[in-house]
Amino acid sequence: MAPSDPQPIPLKQTLSSLPPIYKDKDGLNLRTEIKSRLTSSTSTTKKIPLLVILDDDPTGTQTCHDISVLTVWDIATLSSTFTSDTTRKAGGFFILTNSRALHPDECRTLVEEVCQNLLQAAKKQGDLQFEVVLRSDSTLRGHFPLEPEAAEDVLGKANAWILAPFFLQGGRYTVGDVHYVEDGKGTLVPAGLTPFAKDATFGYTSSNLREWVVEKSGGRIGLDRVVSLSLEDIRVGGPTKVAELLMGFEKGVVVVVNAAAEEDMDVVVLGILEAASKGRRFLYRSGAALVSSRLGIKPIAPKSADALSLDKSVGGLVVAGSYVPKTTAQLKVLREKSGGRLTTIVVQVGELLRSEDAAKKVIDEAVREAEKEIQRGQDVLIMTSRDLITGKDERESLDIGSVVARSLVRFLQDLKTRPRYVIAKGGITSSDMATKGLKMKCATVVGQAAPGVPLWECFEETSKWAGIPYIVFPGNVGSDDTLFQVVDGWRA
């Protein structure tokens, strides 16, 4: 490691050393001001475009509520969603692409298809204006710069890409252009030094986001094309300074957003709205925080079991496919603290990979045991064995993940007993459980089960178990106790 490489730093001391958080001179709540601008914009004041969030896994809904999430993107569905009451009130909607689970060529094709369909659907609604957020992992895993390049190939060149992975609930901070992950012990660890950076498919070494852009682009995007909004700009200059900088940047740059509080993101969004009112067009690559800020969505308390009227006669179901260390730690705590109140079924990944017949036998046995336990009111955890099996390259590692995901989907498809709720642990797992296991096409994000843990409901008659609470539990969010706390709080 070079001496100049970012090192771990203390969270509290770092935050206290920063300039004070920006306060509006009129004492207005910044999120309230954003929502006011969104609802009061008219054709005469340059109407603010609807926001369409292309989510590369379902966890991007983790800071939102009362907003639709689509798992299909045909023109007819997009056209009706553009004008629905839910979209009108929310100011936008999500499209779950699950592109993080795809190979690069497949990802490019998908993003281009979605954007082309959005254009046609918007044209059907009288050339309705929209802008796109490519929501991705707050620990920097995903197809970049491939996705924004594919979007621009269809939608046209933006003045700038906004890169904003900050996500408070997950402990992701960007300070001095360096992206950090809080380790749960009060230390900010540079992202490039975390296990996320060693991802078999999306690994990286750079923690400085300007250098990360250069690294991930293979040098095609040079350092001279990456600029940033500093915390000094945001907290001292406020929205006016942010707008001034965005107006002055050369076309085609990537703008790194520094943020250490949600108010920082609100300031940036107000600056973006001001620059957009003067003709600037932006394309966003972000974590979840920018989305809720741009939509003016204020946080609400997590949903309790009582608020959801859960069926107490049957057990709940947790499906865990994520391999990140955080998930493994959370599963350990869940099993230890639940004791006899939880039945654990471990699916051996080696058997799933051995042959189709071996995989079928494993899943059939898991279904039989799960049905018996859920029917008697027992909570059930079905989890993959914790030894991570990777391929010889990125493509083979993705293929292994696909085999595991298909097996977990078949488990949910074959399960006949409706549980009290379904928790899906991990991004790819939760996407496949929603779209292929529960057959959701359009769901509503009703809130959170815990901070940063989205809760969906889908009442479509064609879905499996319409109305069942569906918890999209990110692999890398929360403390080691958070999964247990949700399961324990929702026990019969």
C-alpha positions, -999 to +999 in steps of 0.1 A: +000+000+000+014+034-010+018+060+018-007+083+000-034+057-001-064+065+021-063+050+056-091+042+081-102+072+101-124+077+132-161+084+124-170+108+153-138+129+151-140+131+113-177+143+113-170+168+140-141+183+121-162+191+090-179+225+084-214+228+100-243+213+081-259+239+058-290+256+072-315+274+050-314+312+058-352+311+062-352+281+085-369+259+059-365+222+060-345+214+029-365+182+021-397+202+024-383+228+000-375+201-025-410+186-023-425+221-027-405+227-059-416+194-073-453+199-066-454+236-076-435+233-109-457+241-139-452+244-176-445+281-172-418+275-147-401+246-165-418+216-151-394+193-132-391+159-150-404+127-135-377+106-120-373+070-133-349+049-112-334+019-129-324-002-099-297-028-105-311-048-075-342-042-054-324-025-024-325+010-040-360+014-025-345+014+010-351+051+017-385+055+000-421+049+007-454+052-012-438+047-046-442+021-073-416-004-083-420-022-117-404-055-125-414-053-162-409-024-187-431-030-217-443+002-233-479-002-222-470-006-185-445+023-186-471+045-203-498+039-177-473+042-148-461+076-161-496+089-154-507+069-124-518+087-092-490+070-073-464+083-098-479+117-098-477+120-060-443+104-057-427+123-086-414+091-101-411+053-100-386+025-098-379-002-125-361-032-111-336-043-138-315-066-116-287-058-141-260-064-115-267-102-120-260-099-157-229-102-179-218-068-194-232-074-229-266-085-215-266-055-191-260-031-220-288-046-241-312-044-211-304-008-202-308+003-239-341-016-242-355+000-210-345+035-221-359+030-256-392+019-241-392+048-217-388+072-247-417+056-266-439+055-235-432+092-227-440+101-263-474+084-260-480+108-231-473+139-251-436+139-249-436+138-211-403+147-196-383+123-174-348+118-162-330+086-152-311+075-121-290+044-124-293+033-087-265+009-077-245-004-048-233+021-021-202+000-018-194+006-055-202-028-070-220-028-104-216-022-141-199+012-144-194+031-166-213+006-189-248+015-176-246+053-180-229+049-214-257+026-225-283+051-212-267+080-230-266+060-263-304+061-262-313+092-243-286+115-256-256+130-239-261+146-205-241+177-194-227+156-165-230+123-147-237+128-110-218+101-089-233+100-054-229+066-035-235+082+000-260+062+021-263+071+057-282+041+069-256+018+055-227+038+070-214+050+036-198+084+036-178+104+010-153+128+024-125+145+005-136+125-026-128+093-007-157+068-002-158+052+032-177+023+048-183+025+086-173-008+102-198-009+130-171+000+155-169+037+149-142+036+122-145+047+086-127+022+063-118+033+028-140+013+004-111-001-015-099-018+017-132-035+025-144-070+014-167-054-011-137-042-031-126-079-034-159-089-051-152-116-077-172-098-104-170-061-095-138-057-075-117-025-074-088-010-056-094+028-055-112+044-026-109+079-040-139+082-063-121+103-089-095+076-092-122+049-090-139+063-121-106+062-140-100+026-128-134+013-136-133+029-171-100+013-178-086+048-183-111+058-210-124+085-186-093+105-176-088+122-142-092+156-160-128+146-168-137+139-131-146+168-109-162+170-074-185+190-052-166+193-019-182+195+016-170+231+017-189+238-015-220+221-001-220+232+035-207+268+032-218+277-003-251+259-002-274+253-032-264+285-049-227+274-050-236+239-061-257+253-090-230+277-100-204+249-101-227+226-121-234+254-146-196+259-150-184+224-154-175+213-190-199+190-207-192+153-203-176+154-168-183+130-140-192+149-108-183+132-075-206+142-047-191+144-012-217+138+016-216+130+053-252+138+062-286+136+044-287+174+044-257+174+022-276+155-004-305+178-001-283+208-008-269+191-038-304+183-051-315+219-047-285+230-067-292+204-093-328+216-097-316+251-101-291+242-127-317+220-145-341+249-146-314+267-167-311+239-192-286+215-177-293+178-181-279+152-157-276+115-156-272+099-121-252+070-108-261+069-071-269+050-039-304+052-024-299+085-006-299+107-037-332+091-049-352+099-017-337+134-016-345+141-053-381+130-047-385+150-015-394+119+005-391+123+042-382+092+064-409+074+083-406+050+112-402+013+104-434-007+101-443-029+131-460-063+130-492-048+145-493-023+117-492-051+091-518-073+107-496-104+102-511-139+103-500-154+136-511-189+128-481-196+105-443-191+106-423-165+087-398-173+060-363-159+055-344-167+023-307-159+024-284-161-007-261-132+000-224-140+008-211-107+020-196-108+055-223-087+070-250-112+060-230-141+073-226-123+107-263-114+108-273-150+100-251-162+129-268-138+153-302-147+140-297-184+146-280-181+180-305-157+195-336-174+180-327-208+194-356-232+191-379-206+177-362-209+143-357-238+120-327-235+097-323-253+064-289-251+049-286-257+012-252-270+002-240-250-028-216-277-039-246-300-044-265-274-064-235-271-087-229-309-090-258-317-113-294-307-120-306-339-104-286-332-072-299-297-071-335-309-075-332-334-047-317-307-023-345-282-031-373-309-029-362-318+006-359-282+017-395-275+004-409-305+024-392-295+056-401-258+052-438-265+046-441-287+077-424-261+099-443-231+086-476-248+090-469-254+127-461-217+132-423-221+132-402-194+116-379-209+089-345-198+075-333-213+043-297-203+036-269-212+013-239-228+028-214-201+038-183-213+019-181-189-011-175-207-043-162-186-071-152-192-108-119-187-125-131-153-138-158-127-134-181-144-159-179-179-143-185-164-109-217-147-121-228-180-136-223-198-103-244-171-086-271-177-113-273-214-105-277-207-068-304-180-075-324-204-097-324-230-070-337-206-044-364-194-068-375-229-074-378-234-037-402-205-034-421-215-065-427-250-052-435-239-016-473-243-012-478-230+024-481-192+026-458-179+054-465-149+076-440-128+056-411-134+033-376-118+039-351-121+011-315-115+021-293-100-006-298-080-037-299-107-064-318-130-041-345-105-034-349-096-070-354-131-081-377-139-052-399-109-062-400-114-099-397-152-104-407-166-070-436-143-061-443-132-097-446-095-089-450-071-118-458-039-099-454-035-062-456-006-038-428+003-014-448+009+018-419+017+040-391+000+059-389-030+082-358-015+097-337+016+087-325+009+051-345-023+048-374-018+023-408-034+027-430-041-004-465-052-009-481-065-042-518-070-045-519-083-081-541-113-085-515-129-107-488-127-081-482-155-056-496-148-021-510-113-030-505-088-002-479-107+017-453-084+034-421-088+013-389-075+029-360-067+007-331-071+031-298-058+016-268-080+022-247-052+037-271-031+057-276-029+095-257-041+126-251-078+133-284-078+153-307-061+127-319-092+110-327-109+143-345-077+155-368-077+125-376-115+128-380-113+165-402-082+163-424-099+138-428-133+156-462-148+160 
